[in-house]
Amino acid sequence: MDIEIAAKALKELGHPIRLSIYKRLVKAGQPGMAVGKLQEELKIPNSTLSHHIASLASAQLLSQTRDGRTLYCQAEYEHFEALIEFLQAECCADEM
């Protein structure tokens, strides 16, 4: 993973509301969660939620799909796992 991509993802997760959104989506699993239910559970105003979802999506941490009139958000686990691998890649390499 490129350091710029990792930095953007970490920056977006560094905001308390975005971290709350992402943690809830991770908890929801692969099907994700309807935006309306996410808004209801986290008690975030719609315009604020949309802004934070867009930020997380731009960092490739979540994706969105539409089913009729319902918009769903899903955590992008592969991207998050790549971020963790990036952070751990050289763990303890200088201890030898």
N, C-alpha and C positions, 0 to 999 in steps of 0.2 A: 504494500500500500504506500502510496506517495505521502510524504509528510504534510503537504498542503491539504490533502483530503482528510487525513487523520486529524489535523488541527481544526478543520471546519466542523467535523463531527463532534469533537470534544468541546468545541465552543458552544455548539447548539445544545449539547447535553448539560452544559454548565449553567443553564438557566433553570431555576426551580420549577417553573410551570412546564417547560418542555421536558424536563426529567420526569415529572409526574405523569405527563402524557405518555412518554415512551415506556415507563415502567408499567403503566396500565395496559398498554398494547402488548407488551411482552407477556403479561399475565393472561391476556385474552387468547394467546396462541395463534396458530396459523390462520384461522378464519378471520381474525381481526375483530374490529368492533365498529358499529355504526357511529358516525360522528355525533348524532343526537344523543345516543346513550353515553358516549364519552363526555359530552358537555354536561349532561344531567348528573353523572356520577362525580365529576370533578368540580362542578359548579363554576365553570368558566364561561363568561359571556361569549356569544357566537363569534363576534368579530375578533375578539382576542384569541379564541381557539383557532380560528382560521389562520391568523397570522402565525401562531406557533406551529401549527401543522405544516404550513408552507415552509417554515424554516427547517423543520426536521426532514421534510421531503427533499429540500434542496441539498441537504447533507447526506442524502441517500439512506437515511435511517428508517424511513417508512415509505410505504406506497399507498395509493388510493385506488379503489375500484368502485364502480357504480353498479347497483342492482336496482333497476327501475329508478325510483326517486330517492333511494337511500344510498348515501355515500359511506363507504367503509374504509377504515385505515388499518393497515397491517404493518407490524414491525418487520423490517428487513434484516432477518437474522444473519444471513450470510455476510452482509456488510458489517454488522456489529461484531461478528466473530472475527472477521478480517482485521478490524480495529484492535480487538484484544490481542490477536496474534502479533500485530505490528508492535504493540506495547511490550509484549513478552519476548519478542524475537531474540534479543541479545541479553536476556536476563542472566546476570552473574557471569557474563563472558570474560570479565577481567579478573575473576577470582583465581585463575590458574597460576 
